[in-house]
Each structure stands twice: as C-alpha cells, then as structure tokens.
C-alpha cells in the first residue's frame, strides 16, 4: 500500500507542478511531510536536496528516487527500497510524459492560440515564486535549524554553512568547472562533518 501511495503522491506532484525540480520542492516538502513526516524530517529533506543535486540526472527524478528509496527501505530491505524508488520515480515522470505526448500531437493547433500563450505567460511568475519559496525554505533549514535565535550566530555550523555558500557563489561566477566545485564541496563537507 505504501508503494501505491508513493506512486500516486509523486504522480500528483508531477502533474500539477510546472517549472522543473526546484518548483516541485515546496510541494514535495508538503506532501512528504504529510504522509511520511515521522520518517523524513525537514533536515533529512535538505540532505535529499544535496544528494539529488550532486548525482547525475534531473533534480525532480533524483529527489523522487531518493524519497522512494527511504520510504521503501522502511518497509524492509533493499528490494523494498528499490521498489519504492521505482514507484516514486515513475510517478513523477509519467505525468510529464503523458502531457508531452498530448502536446506533440496537438502542437500545431495550440501554437498560436491566445489562451495557451496567456497561460504560459502567467505560469512564468508562478514558477519563479515556487523556486523562490524552495530557496527560502532550504536556506532557513540550513542556516537556522533551531529557529531564529541569537545562539545561531555563536554556532560554528552556521559559519561553516555560510563559508560554503559564499565559496560556491564565488566559484560559480568565476566559471570554475563543475567537477572541481563538486569535489571541493565534498571535501569541505566531509571536513566540517568530522570537525563539527
């Protein structure tokens, strides 16, 4: 039953979210929290984002696979983890696949339609808002895990997270190769994990 729920949850997320994986993140947080809040905490969701970003492939698919593996693994064993990954991944991919098949079939008819153009224009700011909400949520969880208190600024982990963030922004604007950024991030993350 958990596998059907995984499939249907991610099918619904994939069907109603436009704008890619980051736009899906707020809905994934909400739906996963509602259904498996005891299994997947807000902090582990941030870890899901980190793993999904550092593995090859689309963010939404990686995220669904990771959540599915975690939920399936709670059912018992590696086979259940693989089945959970499969159900969640198929759920998030299938709506896009179906929609693209329909759009390709009807593209010539919809291409110049005013209503379709208006919908696409209206979706752009909504997607920006969803991505912005996801960024704020992840930043809040990373930098202020215990909430907004003065003690946050005396904690070493706050400054380590801030240093990693600033380094990543600098490296992104300096046009450093992504592999170097990933390796550097992994080294800093491992070092701070052992030190903290």
Secondary structure as the mmCIF struct_conf table of DSSP 4:
data_model
#
loop_
_struct_conf.conf_type_id
_struct_conf.id
_struct_conf.beg_label_comp_id
_struct_conf.beg_label_asym_id
_struct_conf.beg_label_seq_id
_struct_conf.end_label_comp_id
_struct_conf.end_label_asym_id
_struct_conf.end_label_seq_id
HELX_RH_AL_P HELX_RH_AL_P1 UNK A 2 UNK A 16
BEND BEND1 UNK A 19 UNK A 20
HELX_RH_AL_P HELX_RH_AL_P2 UNK A 21 UNK A 36
TURN_TY1_P TURN_TY1_P1 UNK A 37 UNK A 39
BEND BEND2 UNK A 40 UNK A 40
HELX_RH_AL_P HELX_RH_AL_P3 UNK A 42 UNK A 54
BEND BEND3 UNK A 55 UNK A 57
HELX_RH_AL_P HELX_RH_AL_P4 UNK A 59 UNK A 110
TURN_TY1_P TURN_TY1_P2 UNK A 111 UNK A 112
HELX_RH_AL_P HELX_RH_AL_P5 UNK A 114 UNK A 143
TURN_TY1_P TURN_TY1_P3 UNK A 145 UNK A 146
BEND BEND4 UNK A 148 UNK A 148
HELX_RH_3T_P HELX_RH_3T_P1 UNK A 150 UNK A 154
HELX_RH_AL_P HELX_RH_AL_P6 UNK A 156 UNK A 173
TURN_TY1_P TURN_TY1_P4 UNK A 174 UNK A 175
HELX_RH_AL_P HELX_RH_AL_P7 UNK A 178 UNK A 195
#
